[in-house]
Amino acid sequence: MKEVYYVGLDVHKDTIQMAVLGGKGKEPVMAKGMPNDAMKIVKELGKYCEKGKVQVAYEAGCMGYTLHRTLTEFGYESRVIPPNKVFHSGEDKVKTDKRDALDIAWMLRRDEGESIAIPTKEDEAVRDIIRCRSDLQENLKSMKQRLLKFLLRKGLNYETDRYWTGKHYKWISGLQLEEKMEQLTLEEYFDEIRRLEDKLGRIDKIIEETAMWSIYAEKVKKLRAFRGIDYLTALSLVVEIGDFKRFPCAEAFMSYLGLVPCESSSGKKRKQGGITKTGNGHLRRLLTESSWHYARPNQVSKRLLKRRESVDEGTIRYADKAMRRLHEKYTRMVFKGKTKQTSVTAVARELSGFIWGVMNRAV
């Protein structure tokens, strides 16, 4: 039987620390630092590939999946392990790149550390443009707040608290401040808001067009049958999750989104707190926003009817069931004295269960 070599990599922007363990013995076969060059790593691994089988792993981080894809292309078994699953001994309070690489190699040898789901290049590219939109949305929100605070300092208060409507934009456009520099400040803020809104409009159009690609269209169509879910949230779910079947049950999907309560229990005592907020925060935020739609009475709007035009009856019945159940849950929790935010979070958790259901079986 060929020897098996377990290779742990501690990856940084400029360097990579490599540690190699054999199938037997406690001492590493090799441990050394190298430049962060995927082809040099492949060349180094080739020395062990000639002697036996090679397994490689590194910790997921800001360096992405370029190294993993290169290793896979050359036929190596590669894992990208979530940071919270990487075990670090730290018994003597010493942490170095070499020790981190060895810890990952030992995890491989013990057959620990399941790899994260690696997105395809297409999914990753779409995910990036969606997250770019989220960043621009945050910038727009900040810029609007800055403009409102600026006007407040100048004693200019809008007649109502319904901001950023057509009338509000017209009101801002008609303002004339006494000082030239103040007027210039107002115009710069307002122009930046308009510019960001134009950018968001262009990206929204790109997202809508992308959602109609053949590789996404069927899944997006099913998800858009749910109240509160349109192109942005539907496509985000598809490209962020990839294969929904990797979650064995709805509870596992809820846990991945960080929507389950944290818990500290011992013996007969059981204490639960707020949601864990682990996992995919981007999807958690989108689903929470979608869940506010279920605070209103059950009704199928014209927009929702249009989204459902080409959806099968089974999916529509399932989405209607979700609409009734989630609205009842929200109403019941608010009636019991829970805050609206807490109630919406609970609705988001249950909505994720319905999403898992529609994406994993015929309904």
C-alpha positions in Angstrom: 0.0 0.0 0.0 1.3 3.5 -0.9 2.2 5.9 1.8 -0.4 8.7 2.5 1.0 12.2 3.0 -1.1 14.8 4.9 -0.2 18.4 4.0 -1.4 21.4 6.0 -1.0 24.9 4.6 -1.1 28.1 6.5 -1.8 30.7 3.8 -1.0 34.4 3.9 -0.8 37.1 1.3 2.9 36.7 0.6 3.9 33.4 2.2 2.6 29.9 2.7 3.8 27.6 5.5 3.7 24.0 4.5 3.8 21.0 7.0 3.8 17.4 5.8 2.9 14.4 8.0 3.3 10.8 7.0 0.9 8.0 7.8 2.9 6.9 10.8 5.0 8.7 13.4 4.6 11.9 15.3 7.2 14.0 13.7 6.5 15.9 10.5 8.2 14.7 7.3 8.8 18.3 6.3 7.9 21.8 7.4 9.0 24.9 5.6 7.9 28.4 4.4 7.4 29.2 0.8 6.3 32.2 -1.3 2.5 32.3 -2.0 2.8 30.9 -5.5 0.3 28.1 -6.4 2.6 26.5 -9.0 5.5 26.3 -6.5 3.2 24.5 -4.1 2.1 22.1 -6.8 5.8 21.5 -7.7 6.6 20.8 -4.0 3.6 18.4 -3.6 4.8 16.5 -6.7 7.7 15.1 -4.7 5.3 13.3 -2.4 2.8 12.4 -5.1 5.5 10.2 -6.7 5.8 8.3 -3.4 2.1 7.9 -2.5 -1.2 9.7 -2.1 -1.4 13.4 -1.1 -4.1 15.1 0.8 -4.0 18.9 1.2 -6.0 21.4 3.4 -5.8 25.0 4.4 -8.0 27.4 6.4 -10.6 29.4 4.6 -10.0 33.2 4.6 -9.5 36.3 2.6 -7.3 34.5 0.0 -10.3 32.8 -1.6 -10.3 29.6 -3.6 -7.6 30.2 -6.2 -5.2 27.8 -4.5 -7.8 25.2 -4.0 -8.8 25.3 -7.7 -5.2 25.0 -8.8 -4.6 22.0 -6.6 -7.8 20.4 -7.8 -6.9 20.9 -11.4 -3.6 19.0 -10.8 -5.5 16.1 -9.3 -4.9 16.7 -5.6 -7.5 16.1 -2.9 -7.9 19.5 -1.3 -10.0 20.8 1.6 -10.8 24.4 2.6 -11.6 24.1 6.3 -13.8 26.8 8.1 -11.8 28.8 10.6 -14.1 27.9 13.5 -13.5 24.2 12.8 -9.6 24.4 12.8 -8.2 23.0 16.0 -5.3 24.8 17.6 -3.6 23.0 20.6 -2.0 26.1 22.1 -1.1 24.2 25.3 2.1 26.1 25.8 0.7 29.4 24.6 2.8 29.5 21.5 1.2 30.2 18.1 3.3 30.2 14.9 2.6 29.6 11.2 4.4 26.3 11.4 2.3 25.1 14.3 -0.9 26.2 12.5 0.1 24.3 9.4 0.9 21.2 11.5 -2.5 21.5 13.3 -4.2 21.3 9.9 -2.1 18.4 8.8 -3.0 16.5 12.0 -6.7 17.2 11.4 -6.3 15.6 7.9 -4.6 12.6 9.4 -7.4 12.2 11.9 -9.9 12.7 9.1 -11.3 15.8 10.7 -12.3 19.2 9.3 -14.9 18.8 6.6 -14.4 21.2 3.7 -16.7 24.2 3.1 -18.8 24.1 -0.1 -16.6 25.6 -2.9 -18.6 27.7 -5.3 -18.2 27.5 -9.0 -16.4 30.4 -10.7 -19.8 31.5 -12.1 -21.5 31.4 -8.7 -18.6 33.2 -7.1 -18.7 36.0 -9.7 -22.4 36.5 -9.3 -22.0 36.5 -5.5 -19.4 39.2 -5.8 -21.6 41.5 -7.8 -24.5 40.9 -5.3 -22.2 41.7 -2.4 -20.9 44.8 -4.3 -24.5 45.9 -4.4 -24.8 45.4 -0.7 -21.7 47.6 -0.1 -23.1 50.3 -2.3 -26.4 50.2 -0.5 -24.5 50.8 2.8 -22.7 53.7 1.2 -25.9 55.2 0.0 -27.5 54.8 3.4 -24.6 56.6 5.0 -24.6 59.4 2.5 -28.3 60.0 3.0 -27.8 60.2 6.8 -24.9 62.7 6.3 -27.1 64.9 4.1 -30.0 64.9 6.6 -27.7 65.7 9.5 -26.1 68.5 7.5 -29.5 70.0 6.7 -30.5 69.6 10.4 -27.5 71.6 11.5 -28.6 74.4 9.1 -32.1 74.5 10.6 -33.7 73.0 7.5 -36.3 70.4 8.6 -38.6 68.6 6.1 -42.3 69.0 6.9 -42.8 65.2 7.4 -40.7 62.2 8.3 -41.4 60.5 5.0 -37.9 61.0 3.5 -36.5 60.1 0.1 -39.8 60.3 -1.7 -40.4 62.2 -4.9 -41.5 65.3 -3.0 -38.5 65.1 -0.6 -36.1 65.0 -3.6 -37.9 67.9 -5.1 -37.6 69.8 -1.8 -33.9 69.2 -1.6 -33.3 70.2 -5.2 -35.0 73.5 -4.6 -32.9 74.5 -1.5 -30.7 77.6 -1.8 -28.3 78.2 1.1 -26.9 81.6 1.9 -23.2 80.6 2.0 -21.6 79.5 -1.2 -19.6 76.7 0.5 -22.8 75.4 2.2 -24.6 75.3 -1.1 -21.6 73.5 -2.6 -21.6 71.0 0.3 -25.4 70.3 -0.3 -24.9 69.8 -4.0 -21.9 67.4 -3.5 -23.9 65.3 -1.0 -27.0 65.2 -3.3 -25.0 64.4 -6.4 -23.3 61.5 -4.7 -26.7 60.2 -3.6 -27.9 60.3 -7.2 -24.8 58.7 -8.5 -25.0 55.8 -6.0 -28.7 55.3 -6.9 -27.9 55.1 -10.6 -25.2 52.5 -9.8 -27.6 50.5 -7.8 -30.2 50.7 -10.6 -27.7 49.3 -13.1 -26.6 46.5 -10.8 -30.3 45.6 -10.1 -30.8 45.2 -13.8 -27.7 43.0 -14.1 -29.0 40.8 -11.2 -32.4 40.5 -12.9 -30.8 39.4 -16.2 -28.4 37.0 -14.4 -31.3 35.4 -12.5 -32.8 34.4 -15.9 -29.7 32.4 -16.9 -30.5 28.8 -17.6 -28.4 27.6 -14.6 -30.4 29.7 -12.2 -33.8 30.3 -13.7 -35.7 27.3 -12.4 -34.5 27.7 -8.8 -35.0 31.5 -8.8 -38.5 31.0 -10.2 -39.5 28.7 -7.3 -38.1 31.1 -4.6 -39.8 34.1 -6.1 -43.2 32.4 -5.5 -42.7 33.2 -1.8 -43.9 36.5 -0.4 -41.1 38.9 0.2 -38.6 37.2 -2.1 -37.7 38.7 -5.5 -34.7 38.5 -7.8 -32.1 39.8 -5.4 -32.8 37.5 -2.4 -33.6 34.5 -4.7 -30.4 34.7 -6.7 -28.4 35.4 -3.5 -29.7 32.1 -2.0 -29.0 30.2 -5.1 -25.3 31.3 -5.6 -24.5 31.4 -1.9 -25.8 28.0 -1.1 -25.2 26.1 -4.3 -26.5 22.6 -3.5 -29.2 22.8 -0.9 -29.0 19.0 -0.4 -25.8 19.5 1.5 -28.0 20.3 4.5 -29.6 17.1 5.8 -32.5 18.9 7.4 -34.1 22.3 7.7 -32.6 22.8 11.2 -29.1 22.4 9.7 -29.9 25.1 7.2 -31.3 27.4 9.9 -28.1 26.8 12.0 -25.9 27.6 8.9 -27.7 31.0 8.7 -27.2 31.7 12.4 -30.9 31.9 13.0 -31.1 29.3 15.8 -31.0 30.4 19.5 -27.7 30.1 21.4 -27.9 27.7 24.3 -26.0 27.1 27.6 -27.4 24.0 29.3 -26.1 21.7 32.0 -27.8 19.0 33.9 -31.4 19.9 34.4 -30.8 23.6 33.6 -31.5 24.8 30.1 -30.8 28.4 29.2 -31.4 29.8 25.7 -30.5 33.3 24.4 -30.6 35.3 21.2 -29.7 33.8 17.8 -26.2 32.6 17.3 -25.5 34.9 14.3 -22.9 32.4 13.0 -22.6 31.4 9.4 -23.8 33.4 6.4 -24.6 36.9 7.7 -25.5 38.2 4.2 -28.3 35.7 3.7 -29.5 36.1 7.2 -29.9 39.9 6.7 -31.8 39.4 3.4 -34.1 36.8 4.9 -34.8 39.0 7.8 -35.7 41.9 5.5 -38.0 39.5 3.5 -39.7 38.4 6.7 -41.1 41.8 7.5 -43.6 41.2 4.6 -45.2 38.6 6.8 -46.1 41.1 9.4 -49.0 42.3 7.2 -52.2 40.4 6.7 -52.2 37.5 4.2 -52.8 38.7 0.7 -51.4 37.9 -2.7 -50.4 41.2 -4.4 -50.5 41.8 -8.1 -46.7 41.7 -8.2 -46.7 38.3 -6.4 -49.3 37.0 -8.8 -47.1 38.1 -11.8 -44.1 36.3 -10.3 -46.1 33.1 -9.9 -47.3 33.0 -13.5 -45.0 30.2 -14.7 -44.7 28.4 -11.3 -46.1 24.9 -10.7 -49.2 24.6 -8.5 -47.4 22.5 -5.9 -44.9 25.3 -5.2 -47.6 27.9 -5.1 -49.6 25.9 -2.5 -46.4 25.5 -0.4 -45.7 29.2 -0.6 -49.3 30.0 0.4 -48.9 27.7 3.4 -45.8 29.5 4.4 -47.5 32.9 4.1 -50.4 31.8 6.4 -48.2 30.1 8.9 -45.6 32.8 9.1 -48.1 35.6 9.5 -49.9 33.7 12.3 -46.5 33.1 14.0 -45.7 36.8 13.8 -49.1 37.9 15.1 -49.0 35.3 17.9 -45.6 36.4 19.1 -46.4 40.1 19.1 -49.7 39.3 21.0 -47.6 37.5 23.7 -45.5 40.7 24.2 -42.5 39.9 22.0 -40.9 42.8 20.2 -41.5 43.2 16.5 -37.8 42.6 15.8 -37.8 39.3 17.8 -40.9 38.2 16.1 -39.5 38.9 12.6 -36.3 37.0 13.5 -38.4 34.0 14.5 -40.3 34.3 11.2 -37.0 34.4 9.3 -35.9 31.2 11.0 -39.1 29.4 9.9 -39.0 31.0 6.4 -35.6 29.5 5.9 -37.1 26.1 6.8 -39.7 26.5 4.1 -37.0 27.5 1.6 -35.0 24.4 2.4 -38.2 22.4 1.9 -39.0 23.8 -1.5 -35.4 23.4 -2.8 -35.0 19.8 -1.6 -38.2 18.0 -2.6 -41.2 18.2 -4.9 -44.0 20.1 -3.2 
